[in-house]
Amino acid sequence: MLDCCSIRLFHSHVDHELTDYTMKWLSVAEISKITMIPAPTARRYASLFKEYLSCRKMGRVTKYPESAVEIFKRIVSLYNDGLVTTEIEEILRSEFPRTIEISSTERSVASQPSMNIQAELSGAFADMMANMTKSLEMVANQKSIIDEQREDIYKLKKAFVLLARSQKKIKALPQLDISSITEGYDERTCALEQKDVELEEVTSELSQENSNLRNKVEVMEAELVRLRRDRREMENYFLDKIKRLKP
């Protein structure tokens, strides 16, 4: 049986349909062209937020009134702002009236809340995991860049060591009147020593950045573990709710 709230919403829905026969009704494909939303995405929005979208079956096609275009645009705007499905549903609940579609083929009204909860849960979990995957990819890219820089610094330091050994061998040779040449080597030696100091500073800075990134990775891994634990708790909580909602 329907409760009082459902009956009122049903009568409101019926009255609304009686006054909307002159309205222009649009399919999901037409709404996709108007709003520039990809058709699969528009169909997913229509399924997730069908409580806020009036619709009518016309043959095999489900169509929506022109006023639904604004709701689709609002949903896209909220997703672009970084909100998840549950947050968007709360905002839509405060901005648009909820609608309930009752057809003669429905076997039970109680199955509707469980379907909505499952859709919301899957949508929120998918958004959360997508954001976490992007964050981990960014961290992995930064770590690979740092490893490449450390490898280049190691090669340069090795080259400087070989050059210093070569200079010592040259100085150990019998003294010749090559003062002008030795002056040039001395200048290059000073420049190389300065470069070595600069490289040491860069190495120290990179080591510090690597340590900071390692700490961030550890924090993100701990956060991922926490999110997975929260997901399991949410799944258990909603499964318990679904079992209670079943007649």
DABELVEN-V484389 format. One record per residue. RES is the residue in one small letter. SS is DSSP state (H for helix, E for strand, - for the rest). NEAR is the number of other ideal C-beta (glycine too) atoms within 8 Angstrom. Layout:
res:RES ss:SS near:NEAR
res:RES ss:SS near:NEAR
This chain:
res:m ss:- near:2
res:l ss:- near:6
res:d ss:- near:6
res:c ss:H near:5
res:c ss:H near:6
res:s ss:H near:10
res:i ss:H near:9
res:r ss:H near:8
res:l ss:H near:11
res:f ss:H near:11
res:h ss:H near:8
res:s ss:H near:8
res:h ss:H near:13
res:v ss:H near:8
res:d ss:H near:8
res:h ss:H near:10
res:e ss:H near:10
res:l ss:H near:7
res:t ss:- near:6
res:d ss:- near:9
res:y ss:- near:6
res:t ss:- near:3
res:m ss:- near:7
res:k ss:- near:5
res:w ss:E near:10
res:l ss:E near:12
res:s ss:E near:10
res:v ss:H near:11
res:a ss:H near:7
res:e ss:H near:8
res:i ss:H near:15
res:s ss:H near:12
res:k ss:H near:7
res:i ss:H near:8
res:t ss:H near:11
res:m ss:- near:5
res:i ss:- near:11
res:p ss:- near:6
res:a ss:H near:9
res:p ss:H near:6
res:t ss:H near:8
res:a ss:H near:14
res:r ss:H near:9
res:r ss:H near:8
res:y ss:H near:12
res:a ss:H near:13
res:s ss:H near:8
res:l ss:H near:11
res:f ss:- near:13
res:k ss:H near:9
res:e ss:H near:8
res:y ss:H near:11
res:l ss:- near:11
res:s ss:- near:12
res:c ss:E near:11
res:r ss:E near:9
res:k ss:E near:9
res:m ss:E near:7
res:g ss:- near:4
res:r ss:- near:3
res:v ss:E near:7
res:t ss:E near:10
res:k ss:E near:10
res:y ss:E near:14
res:p ss:E near:10
res:e ss:- near:8
res:s ss:- near:7
res:a ss:H near:13
res:v ss:H near:11
res:e ss:H near:7
res:i ss:H near:13
res:f ss:H near:13
res:k ss:H near:9
res:r ss:H near:10
res:i ss:H near:12
res:v ss:H near:11
res:s ss:H near:8
res:l ss:H near:11
res:y ss:H near:9
res:n ss:H near:6
res:d ss:- near:6
res:g ss:- near:4
res:l ss:- near:8
res:v ss:- near:9
res:t ss:H near:10
res:t ss:H near:8
res:e ss:H near:9
res:i ss:H near:13
res:e ss:H near:11
res:e ss:H near:8
res:i ss:H near:10
res:l ss:H near:13
res:r ss:H near:9
res:s ss:H near:5
res:e ss:H near:6
res:f ss:- near:7
res:p ss:- near:4
res:r ss:- near:8
res:t ss:- near:11
res:i ss:- near:10
res:e ss:- near:7
res:i ss:- near:7
res:s ss:- near:6
res:s ss:- near:3
res:t ss:- near:4
res:e ss:- near:7
res:r ss:- near:4
res:s ss:- near:6
res:v ss:- near:8
res:a ss:H near:9
res:s ss:H near:8
res:q ss:H near:8
res:p ss:H near:8
res:s ss:H near:12
res:m ss:H near:8
res:n ss:H near:9
res:i ss:H near:11
res:q ss:H near:10
res:a ss:H near:10
res:e ss:H near:12
res:l ss:H near:11
res:s ss:H near:8
res:g ss:H near:11
res:a ss:H near:11
res:f ss:H near:10
res:a ss:H near:8
res:d ss:H near:10
res:m ss:H near:11
res:m ss:H near:8
res:a ss:H near:8
res:n ss:H near:8
res:m ss:H near:11
res:t ss:H near:8
res:k ss:H near:8
res:s ss:H near:9
res:l ss:H near:10
res:e ss:H near:8
res:m ss:H near:8
res:v ss:H near:12
res:a ss:H near:8
res:n ss:H near:8
res:q ss:H near:9
res:k ss:H near:11
res:s ss:H near:8
res:i ss:H near:8
res:i ss:H near:12
res:d ss:H near:8
res:e ss:H near:8
res:q ss:H near:9
res:r ss:H near:11
res:e ss:H near:8
res:d ss:H near:8
res:i ss:H near:12
res:y ss:H near:8
res:k ss:H near:8
res:l ss:H near:9
res:k ss:H near:10
res:k ss:H near:8
res:a ss:H near:8
res:f ss:H near:11
res:v ss:H near:8
res:l ss:H near:8
res:l ss:H near:9
res:a ss:H near:10
res:r ss:H near:8
res:s ss:H near:8
res:q ss:H near:10
res:k ss:H near:8
res:k ss:H near:8
res:i ss:H near:8
res:k ss:H near:6
res:a ss:H near:5
res:l ss:- near:7
res:p ss:- near:3
res:q ss:- near:3
res:l ss:- near:5
res:d ss:- near:3
res:i ss:- near:6
res:s ss:H near:6
res:s ss:H near:6
res:i ss:H near:7
res:t ss:H near:8
res:e ss:H near:8
res:g ss:H near:8
res:y ss:H near:10
res:d ss:H near:8
res:e ss:H near:8
res:r ss:H near:8
res:t ss:H near:10
res:c ss:H near:8
res:a ss:H near:8
res:l ss:H near:11
res:e ss:H near:8
res:q ss:H near:8
res:k ss:H near:9
res:d ss:H near:10
res:v ss:H near:8
res:e ss:H near:8
res:l ss:H near:11
res:e ss:H near:8
res:e ss:H near:8
res:v ss:H near:9
res:t ss:H near:10
res:s ss:H near:8
res:e ss:H near:8
res:l ss:H near:12
res:s ss:H near:8
res:q ss:H near:8
res:e ss:H near:9
res:n ss:H near:11
res:s ss:H near:8
res:n ss:H near:8
res:l ss:H near:12
res:r ss:H near:8
res:n ss:H near:8
res:k ss:H near:9
res:v ss:H near:10
res:e ss:H near:8
res:v ss:H near:8
res:m ss:H near:12
res:e ss:H near:8
res:a ss:H near:8
res:e ss:H near:8
res:l ss:H near:10
res:v ss:H near:8
res:r ss:H near:8
res:l ss:H near:10
res:r ss:H near:8
res:r ss:H near:8
res:d ss:H near:8
res:r ss:H near:10
res:r ss:H near:8
res:e ss:H near:8
res:m ss:H near:10
res:e ss:H near:9
res:n ss:H near:8
res:y ss:H near:8
res:f ss:H near:11
res:l ss:H near:8
res:d ss:H near:8
res:k ss:H near:10
res:i ss:H near:11
res:k ss:H near:7
res:r ss:H near:6
res:l ss:H near:8
res:k ss:- near:7
res:p ss:- near:3
